Amino acid sequence: MTTIIGVKLNNRLESSVEFQTLISKFGCSIKTRIGLHSTCSNICAKFGIILLEIIDDDVVPELKRDLSRLEGAKVEAMVL
């Protein structure tokens, strides 16, 4: 079973440090991290989408709960 957690950060610039600290706590359980946000030479988007491939399904509930506590975060999971 593969679990992908999708996170949309609506305040990416303000919450990125807290987000990074949080996912570092679960670093051994995250196989892949993909960050998606729009950018150009003089503008950095305020929101971003991060996809996390989880290899330890036991941590999924705790990780989702902790991510959901970030201000402006929306968290969804997909199990394949």
Backbone as JSON, one array per atom type, in Angstrom:
{
  "sequence": "MTTIIGVKLNNRLESSVEFQTLISKFGCSIKTRIGLHSTCSNICAKFGIILLEIIDDDVVPELKRDLSRLEGAKVEAMVL",
  "N": [[0.85, -1.18, 0.0], [0.52, 2.24, -0.79], [0.79, 5.48, 0.45], [-0.05, 8.76, -0.26], [0.33, 11.96, 0.84], [-1.18, 15.0, 0.47], [-0.55, 18.43, 0.75], [-1.76, 21.64, 1.0], [-0.45, 24.71, 1.39], [-1.57, 27.71, 2.36], [-0.4, 29.98, 3.33], [2.35, 30.01, 2.53], [4.87, 31.33, 2.65], [4.96, 32.25, 5.28], [4.61, 29.92, 6.79], [6.51, 28.04, 6.09], [8.93, 27.4, 7.46], [8.05, 26.23, 9.87], [6.62, 24.11, 8.74], [8.72, 22.67, 7.49], [10.25, 21.91, 9.73], [8.39, 20.25, 10.98], [7.99, 18.13, 9.07], [10.54, 17.13, 9.07], [10.65, 15.79, 11.46], [9.32, 13.48, 10.8], [10.94, 12.41, 8.93], [12.24, 9.91, 8.33], [10.16, 8.37, 7.5], [9.22, 9.4, 5.18], [9.38, 8.96, 1.84], [9.41, 10.32, -0.63], [9.35, 13.72, -1.56], [7.63, 16.31, -3.03], [7.51, 19.55, -4.1], [5.32, 22.07, -5.18], [4.92, 25.16, -6.61], [4.07, 28.37, -7.91], [6.32, 30.57, -9.51], [8.28, 33.36, -10.47], [10.76, 35.62, -11.78], [10.54, 37.86, -10.05], [8.43, 37.45, -8.3], [7.07, 35.47, -5.77], [4.95, 32.84, -5.14], [2.23, 32.92, -2.79], [0.99, 30.62, -1.95], [1.41, 27.06, -1.83], [1.81, 23.67, -2.96], [2.45, 20.55, -1.58], [3.55, 17.29, -2.01], [3.74, 14.25, -0.36], [5.23, 11.14, -0.2], [4.58, 8.4, 1.68], [6.23, 5.9, 3.53], [5.83, 4.46, 5.78], [3.04, 3.41, 7.02], [2.03, 3.54, 9.59], [2.58, 6.03, 10.7], [0.97, 7.82, 9.43], [-1.64, 8.81, 10.43], [-0.83, 10.48, 12.63], [0.96, 12.25, 11.36], [-0.75, 13.51, 9.48], [-2.5, 14.75, 11.28], [-0.77, 16.52, 12.65], [0.14, 18.12, 10.5], [-2.27, 19.3, 9.75], [-2.66, 21.09, 11.76], [-1.12, 23.27, 11.16], [-1.25, 26.71, 10.46], [-3.41, 27.77, 7.95], [-3.19, 25.48, 6.4], [-4.23, 22.83, 4.3], [-5.02, 19.47, 4.29], [-4.88, 16.38, 2.66], [-5.26, 12.88, 1.95], [-4.21, 10.16, -0.1], [-4.65, 6.84, -0.85], [-3.12, 4.17, -2.39]],
  "CA": [[0.0, 0.0, 0.0], [1.25, 3.5, -0.86], [0.01, 6.64, 0.88], [0.43, 10.08, -0.66], [-0.32, 13.04, 1.57], [-1.11, 16.29, -0.21], [-0.7, 19.56, 1.65], [-1.78, 22.97, 0.4], [-0.13, 25.76, 2.35], [-2.07, 28.99, 1.87], [0.54, 31.0, 3.8], [3.61, 29.3, 2.35], [6.03, 32.11, 3.1], [4.94, 32.34, 6.74], [4.57, 28.62, 7.46], [7.47, 27.1, 5.52], [9.9, 26.94, 8.47], [7.34, 25.29, 10.76], [6.34, 22.92, 7.94], [9.97, 21.92, 7.32], [10.57, 21.32, 11.04], [7.44, 19.17, 11.21], [8.24, 16.94, 8.25], [11.82, 16.56, 9.47], [10.33, 14.86, 12.54], [8.86, 12.25, 10.17], [11.81, 12.24, 7.77], [12.53, 8.5, 8.02], [8.94, 7.76, 6.97], [8.88, 10.07, 3.93], [10.25, 8.5, 0.76], [9.49, 11.33, -1.67], [8.71, 15.02, -1.3], [7.57, 17.14, -4.23], [6.91, 20.86, -3.83], [4.82, 22.75, -6.37], [4.42, 26.52, -6.44], [4.37, 29.26, -9.03], [7.32, 31.58, -9.23], [8.97, 34.0, -11.59], [11.96, 36.31, -11.31], [10.32, 38.85, -8.99], [7.25, 37.13, -7.51], [7.01, 34.12, -5.22], [3.55, 32.58, -4.78], [1.91, 32.82, -1.37], [0.54, 29.28, -1.63], [2.15, 25.98, -2.46], [1.3, 22.32, -2.76], [3.52, 19.6, -1.29], [3.14, 15.9, -2.03], [4.63, 13.41, 0.45], [5.02, 9.7, -0.32], [4.86, 7.86, 3.01], [6.57, 4.48, 3.47], [5.44, 3.85, 7.06], [1.64, 3.77, 7.18], [1.71, 3.74, 10.99], [2.73, 7.44, 11.07], [0.07, 8.66, 8.63], [-2.61, 9.59, 11.23], [-0.14, 11.52, 13.41], [1.49, 13.24, 10.42], [-1.89, 14.29, 8.99], [-2.99, 15.59, 12.38], [0.2, 17.6, 12.89], [0.11, 19.02, 9.35], [-3.54, 20.03, 9.78], [-2.57, 22.14, 12.78], [-0.42, 24.43, 10.62], [-2.19, 27.74, 10.04], [-3.59, 27.89, 6.51], [-2.89, 24.23, 5.71], [-5.29, 21.86, 4.0], [-4.34, 18.18, 4.17], [-5.67, 15.28, 2.13], [-4.45, 11.68, 1.72], [-4.63, 9.24, -1.15], [-4.07, 5.52, -0.62], [-3.13, 3.41, -3.65]],
  "C": [[0.89, 1.24, 0.0], [0.32, 4.62, -0.44], [0.71, 7.9, 0.4], [-0.37, 11.1, 0.14], [-0.09, 14.32, 0.78], [-1.38, 17.4, 0.78], [-0.72, 20.83, 0.82], [-1.54, 23.97, 1.52], [-0.57, 27.09, 1.77], [-1.18, 30.15, 2.3], [1.95, 30.44, 3.72], [4.81, 30.06, 2.9], [6.11, 32.18, 4.62], [5.08, 30.98, 7.43], [5.66, 27.64, 7.0], [8.48, 26.57, 6.54], [9.25, 25.93, 9.4], [7.01, 24.0, 10.01], [7.59, 22.06, 7.81], [10.38, 21.23, 8.62], [9.68, 20.11, 11.3], [7.76, 17.95, 10.36], [9.62, 16.34, 8.52], [11.64, 15.55, 10.6], [9.94, 13.49, 11.99], [9.75, 11.85, 8.99], [12.1, 10.8, 7.39], [11.34, 7.78, 7.41], [8.51, 8.37, 5.64], [9.88, 9.66, 2.87], [10.48, 9.6, -0.27], [8.76, 12.58, -1.23], [8.79, 15.83, -2.58], [6.86, 18.44, -3.86], [6.54, 21.55, -5.12], [4.35, 24.15, -5.99], [4.86, 27.35, -7.63], [5.42, 30.27, -8.6], [7.8, 32.18, -10.54], [10.07, 34.86, -10.99], [11.73, 37.28, -10.16], [9.11, 38.58, -8.1], [7.32, 35.68, -7.05], [5.59, 33.89, -4.69], [3.37, 32.44, -3.28], [1.45, 31.43, -0.99], [1.39, 28.26, -2.37], [1.5, 24.66, -2.14], [2.49, 21.4, -2.59], [2.91, 18.21, -1.29], [4.19, 15.08, -1.28], [4.26, 11.95, 0.24], [5.49, 9.08, 0.99], [5.13, 6.36, 2.89], [6.22, 3.74, 4.76], [4.01, 4.27, 7.37], [1.24, 4.02, 8.64], [1.78, 5.22, 11.39], [1.72, 8.35, 10.38], [-0.93, 9.43, 9.49], [-1.96, 10.74, 12.0], [0.38, 12.62, 12.49], [0.37, 14.12, 9.88], [-2.41, 15.24, 10.06], [-2.07, 16.79, 12.6], [0.21, 18.61, 11.74], [-1.15, 19.88, 9.36], [-3.53, 21.17, 10.79], [-1.81, 23.38, 12.29], [-1.45, 25.45, 10.12], [-2.22, 27.82, 8.5], [-3.3, 26.63, 5.72], [-4.15, 23.42, 5.48], [-4.59, 20.56, 3.66], [-5.31, 17.13, 3.67], [-4.72, 14.08, 1.91], [-5.07, 10.83, 0.63], [-3.9, 7.93, -0.9], [-4.23, 4.71, -1.91], [-2.65, 2.0, -3.41]]
}
